[in-house]
Amino acid sequence: MSVRIRLKRMGGKKKPFYRIVVADSRSPRDGRFIEEIGYYNPTTQPTTLKVNTEKANEWISRGALPTDTVKALLKKSQVEG
């Protein structure tokens, strides 16, 4: 089982916001997930980003791989990984 840290799209049409979730790589984008570790809203000025750094570091140490987008967001929030 390969675990990924990725974005789950939420919100209405043309008003997206995203939750940062830990999910099995085989599950659909907006489907089942293991744990929610933060959220990201690119539509606000300035953009809103909140990440539980303890949980993110814990999942990365367990072997969860962040997607490219999430890796950039985690870097902004000073998560080591």
BAFI-3210 file (N, C-alpha, C; in Angstrom, 3 decimals, decimal comma, padded with zeros to 6 digits):
// residues 81
n [1|2|3|4|5|6|7|8|9|10|11|12|13|14|15|16|17|18|19|20|21|22|23|24|25|26|27|28|29|30|31|32|33|34|35|36|37|38|39|40|41|42|43|44|45|46|47|48|49|50|51|52|53|54|55|56|57|58|59|60|61|62|63|64|65|66|67|68|69|70|71|72|73|74|75|76|77|78|79|80|81]
n.u [000,846|000,724|001,138|000,021|000,428|-001,826|-003,918|-007,371|-010,085|-012,499|-015,471|-017,422|-018,435|-015,949|-014,985|-012,822|-011,472|-009,033|-008,375|-005,734|-004,778|-004,048|-003,791|-004,523|-002,786|-004,262|-006,894|-009,647|-009,339|-011,070|-012,028|-012,013|-010,056|-007,257|-006,419|-006,941|-004,827|-004,602|-005,471|-005,972|-006,526|-006,685|-008,122|-008,531|-007,326|-004,557|-003,498|-004,798|-003,306|-003,053|-001,435|-001,049|001,799|003,072|001,661|002,080|004,884|005,075|003,700|005,319|007,689|006,873|006,791|005,083|004,467|004,564|002,658|003,786|002,693|001,751|004,149|005,434|003,685|004,008|006,639|006,424|005,148|007,095|007,626|009,534|010,985]
n.v [-001,185|002,071|005,209|008,518|012,070|014,421|016,745|017,372|018,267|020,732|022,729|025,019|025,369|026,905|028,036|026,938|025,202|023,513|020,494|019,185|015,977|012,662|009,809|006,601|005,689|004,509|005,285|007,435|010,954|012,741|010,970|008,370|008,871|008,744|010,497|013,932|016,666|019,390|022,541|024,432|027,431|028,932|031,063|033,245|036,502|037,417|034,097|031,308|029,086|026,332|024,027|021,095|020,688|018,792|016,376|016,155|015,845|013,453|011,627|011,777|010,762|008,175|007,279|008,318|009,827|013,094|014,844|016,782|019,405|019,542|019,196|021,625|023,342|022,422|023,107|025,884|026,157|025,448|022,661|019,896|017,577]
n.w [000,000|-000,997|000,346|000,010|000,329|-000,433|-002,358|-001,768|-003,577|-002,888|-002,434|-004,482|-007,964|-009,832|-007,504|-005,851|-002,990|-001,047|000,754|002,616|002,556|003,786|001,945|000,469|-002,431|-004,443|-004,143|-005,218|-006,229|-004,759|-002,986|-000,537|002,408|004,713|006,790|007,614|007,262|006,950|005,274|002,206|000,600|-002,334|-003,370|-001,717|-000,682|001,035|-000,017|001,829|004,031|006,023|007,978|009,840|011,262|012,878|012,408|009,649|009,491|010,913|009,211|006,934|007,958|008,340|005,773|003,848|000,721|-000,500|-003,022|-005,892|-005,794|-003,158|-001,856|-002,396|-001,018|001,601|001,979|002,059|004,498|006,277|006,810|007,616|005,429]
ca.u [000,000|001,474|000,400|000,391|-000,150|-002,298|-005,017|-008,733|-010,786|-013,808|-015,994|-018,329|-017,912|-015,074|-014,617|-012,227|-010,505|-008,488|-007,945|-004,521|-005,132|-003,199|-004,678|-003,958|-002,596|-005,241|-008,224|-009,875|-008,892|-011,970|-012,601|-011,651|-008,733|-006,895|-006,410|-006,842|-003,768|-004,590|-006,270|-005,355|-007,528|-005,977|-008,996|-008,512|-006,180|-003,613|-003,952|-004,844|-002,664|-002,887|-000,985|-000,628|003,168|003,410|001,088|002,751|006,204|004,857|003,370|006,495|008,642|006,338|007,000|004,096|005,085|003,716|002,660|004,620|002,004|001,745|005,542|005,673|002,909|004,647|007,866|005,995|004,778|008,288|007,581|010,748|010,635]
ca.v [000,000|003,307|006,317|009,819|013,285|015,115|017,688|016,933|019,471|020,972|024,028|025,037|025,593|028,069|028,538|025,767|025,194|022,169|019,935|018,381|014,705|011,486|008,828|005,506|006,187|003,900|005,867|008,593|012,262|013,260|009,810|007,979|009,264|008,227|011,577|015,289|017,338|020,829|023,036|025,443|028,166|029,863|032,133|034,395|037,390|036,449|032,708|030,727|027,781|025,879|022,641|020,547|020,277|017,561|015,232|016,060|015,245|012,069|010,818|011,727|009,832|006,824|006,891|008,905|010,696|014,208|015,172|017,952|020,599|019,510|019,384|023,070|023,944|022,054|023,897|027,218|026,127|025,003|021,261|019,190|016,350]
ca.w [000,000|-001,120|000,947|-000,547|000,903|-001,632|-002,200|-002,035|-004,010|-002,312|-002,842|-005,618|-009,302|-009,958|-006,174|-005,191|-001,906|-000,977|002,019|002,480|003,170|003,625|001,323|-000,309|-003,795|-005,339|-003,956|-006,091|-005,736|-003,736|-002,319|000,813|002,872|006,022|007,766|007,097|008,013|006,730|004,157|001,346|-000,163|-003,209|-003,862|-000,818|-000,825|000,488|000,044|003,166|004,129|007,407|007,983|011,125|010,947|013,601|011,687|008,353|009,720|011,327|008,029|006,060|008,572|008,134|004,380|002,934|-000,277|-000,927|-004,447|-006,166|-005,310|-001,699|-001,425|-002,428|000,062|002,856|002,066|002,490|005,919|007,002|007,223|007,202|004,774]
c.u [000,887|000,616|000,936|-000,239|-000,533|-003,464|-006,349|-009,524|-012,164|-014,283|-016,846|-017,623|-017,178|-014,737|-013,962|-011,483|-010,133|-008,192|-006,706|-004,771|-004,056|-004,117|-003,870|-003,864|-003,619|-006,639|-008,390|-009,505|-009,754|-012,616|-012,096|-010,232|-008,512|-007,004|-006,286|-005,807|-003,697|-005,520|-005,536|-006,449|-006,820|-006,822|-009,012|-007,280|-005,706|-004,128|-003,855|-004,229|-002,479|-002,565|-000,609|000,754|003,577|002,920|001,773|004,124|006,083|004,577|004,553|007,532|008,183|006,465|005,970|004,799|004,143|003,767|003,500|003,999|002,031|003,155|005,878|004,922|003,526|005,947|007,550|005,688|005,876|008,158|008,839|010,366|011,368]
c.v [001,243|004,470|007,625|010,925|014,128|016,034|017,024|018,193|019,543|022,330|023,914|025,251|026,931|028,728|027,411|026,130|023,738|021,777|019,099|017,106|013,657|010,391|007,726|005,995|005,626|004,507|007,099|009,914|012,774|012,139|009,619|008,411|008,745|009,323|012,912|016,032|018,844|021,242|024,164|026,100|029,208|031,055|033,354|035,248|037,778|035,016|032,170|029,340|027,445|024,393|022,258|019,941|018,996|016,329|015,048|015,403|013,779|011,174|010,708|010,757|008,383|006,364|007,433|009,889|011,834|014,385|016,434|019,232|020,657|019,711|020,875|023,778|023,631|022,842|025,320|027,249|025,528|023,594|020,590|017,887|016,103]
c.w [000,000|-000,612|000,398|000,285|-000,295|-001,324|-002,536|-002,364|-003,382|-002,820|-004,086|-006,935|-009,359|-008,619|-005,378|-003,913|-001,696|000,463|001,737|003,265|002,918|003,110|000,649|-001,758|-004,778|-005,206|-004,846|-005,422|-004,595|-002,928|-000,904|001,175|004,282|007,084|007,057|007,932|007,764|005,610|003,448|000,532|-001,029|-003,650|-002,959|-001,098|000,552|000,657|001,474|003,130|005,599|007,372|009,415|010,899|011,666|012,846|010,343|008,508|010,115|010,120|007,079|006,630|008,443|006,684|003,403|002,000|-000,639|-002,448|-004,645|-005,606|-003,795|-001,154|-001,385|-001,297|001,421|003,069|002,538|003,978|006,791|007,592|006,723|006,532|003,550]
res [m|s|v|r|i|r|l|k|r|m|g|g|k|k|k|p|f|y|r|i|v|v|a|d|s|r|s|p|r|d|g|r|f|i|e|e|i|g|y|y|n|p|t|t|q|p|t|t|l|k|v|n|t|e|k|a|n|e|w|i|s|r|g|a|l|p|t|d|t|v|k|a|l|l|k|k|s|q|v|e|g]
***
